[in-house]
Amino acid sequence: MKAIIQSTALAAVAISLLVGGCADPQEVSEIKAKVEEIQAQQKDVLAKLDALGKGQKDILAKAPAAAAPAPSRPQEDPNKVYSLTIGDSFAKGPSDAKVTIVEWSDFQCPFCSQAASLIDQVVKAYPNDVRFVYKNYPLPFHKQAMPAAKAAVAAGKQGKFFEMHDKIFANQRSLNDDVYAQYASELGLDVEKFKADMASPEVQAQIDKEMAEARSADVRGTPTIFINGKKPQGRSFELYKGIIDETLKGQG
C-alpha cells in the first residue's frame, strides 16, 4: 500500500514537471525510472495479496461447519394437568383435601430447602384443604441426597418421615453418613431397625419408583412442585395462595 502511494505521488510530480515546462530533463528521467521501479514492486505486492486471499478462501472451505445451536428447552404448558399417583409416598394433610400438592425433591438441594419452608407455610395456612405429598428425586451429583432419602423413608417406616424430613433440611449443610442414626435416636426411633431399613432393598425400591414417576411427569430438576396436577410457574406463598384460593372457590 505504501508503494502504491509513493508511485502515485512521484507520477504526479513527473507529470507536473513535464507539463509545466520548467523541469530538468535529467530529473524527470530519474523520476520516471523510480516510478517504474515502484510500479514493479506494486505488482509484486498485489500478486502476494491475491495469493493470500486465495489461501484464506481455501482455509475457510476446509474449516468444519459451525456446530448447530443446542435445541432450546421445550416450553411447558402451564395448563397441562398431570395424572399423579400418591402410591406409597409419604403424605400429610386430609386424605379428602380439595388441593393436593406433590413435590419431587432432593434433600441436599438448597432450593429444595427453601421450598420446604414454603410448603410448610402453605400447609399451615390451609390445614383442612391441602394435602402434601413428598416424593424423592435424589440427584446423582449430590453425594448425600440418596443416603438422606433412604434415611427419611426408613424413618417413615416407624411413622416419623416428616420429622426426619424436617431434621435433614434443618441440618442440610452438615449431612454425612454418620448423622442419620444420630437423628433417628433424637427422634426416638428404634435405631437398629432404622439402620436395617435404610440398607434394605425395599427402601431403595421405593425411591427408585418415585424417581421413575418423576420422569413420567416431565420432572427435570428439583424442586418440582405440582398443585392439583399442574406445575405453577414460580414459587411463592402469594402465588400458591392465589392458586389454592381459586381452586377452593371453584369447588365451593
Disulfide bonds with the S-S distance in Angstrom:
none
